[in-house]
Amino acid sequence: MYGNKRYGGEPFFLPTNPNSETEDDGYILTFVHDEKTWKSELQIVNAINLQLEASIKLPSRVPYGFHGTFIDTKDLVNQA
């Protein structure tokens, strides 16, 4: 699915608009690691048509099992 010797992590759905009537209106974000080159990237996929929108090369490897939590600024302030 990601290519030869390329493996993806846990996908995360990011809605374009939380109030949208369309259930899959948003993007799927996932980390992909290439075992041959030992490089990682963040892939951003359109959730409606499943087309790759962007691939962002990362400066270091993202380990398998990495989980991200996304919160907004006001919630981050409350964590302190």
C-alpha positions in Angstrom: 0.0 0.0 0.0 2.8 2.5 0.8 5.4 0.8 -1.4 8.1 -1.8 -1.1 9.6 -1.9 2.4 7.5 1.2 3.4 5.2 0.9 6.4 2.6 3.3 7.8 1.6 4.2 11.3 -1.8 4.8 12.9 -3.8 7.1 10.7 -5.4 10.2 12.1 -8.5 11.9 10.6 -8.5 15.7 10.6 -11.9 17.2 9.5 -11.9 20.2 7.1 -14.9 21.6 8.9 -16.2 19.9 12.1 -19.7 21.0 11.2 -19.6 19.6 7.7 -22.6 17.4 6.5 -20.2 15.1 4.7 -18.8 12.5 7.0 -15.4 12.1 5.3 -14.8 15.8 4.5 -11.2 16.1 5.7 -7.7 14.6 5.6 -6.1 11.4 6.7 -2.6 12.0 8.2 -0.2 9.2 8.7 3.5 8.7 9.2 5.3 6.4 6.7 8.7 4.9 7.3 10.9 3.5 4.5 13.0 0.6 5.7 15.4 0.8 2.8 16.4 4.5 3.2 15.6 4.7 6.9 13.6 8.0 6.3 10.2 9.0 7.5 7.5 11.3 6.1 4.1 12.6 6.9 1.5 11.8 4.2 -1.6 13.8 3.9 -4.4 12.1 2.0 -7.8 13.6 0.9 -10.3 11.4 2.8 -13.0 11.8 0.1 -11.1 10.6 -3.0 -8.1 9.0 -1.2 -5.6 10.9 -3.3 -2.3 11.9 -1.8 -2.3 15.7 -1.3 1.1 16.1 0.3 4.2 14.2 1.5 6.4 16.0 4.0 9.9 14.6 4.5 10.9 14.5 8.2 14.4 15.2 9.5 14.4 12.0 11.6 12.8 8.6 11.9 9.4 8.4 13.4 9.2 5.1 15.4 6.4 2.6 14.8 3.7 2.9 17.4 4.1 6.7 17.6 0.8 8.3 18.7 -0.1 11.9 18.3 -2.5 14.0 20.3 -3.8 17.2 18.8 -5.2 19.9 21.0 -5.9 23.5 20.5 -4.0 26.4 22.2 -6.5 27.0 25.0 -6.4 23.3 26.0 -2.6 23.3 25.9 -2.6 26.3 28.4 -4.8 24.3 30.7 -2.2 21.5 30.8 0.4 23.6 32.5 
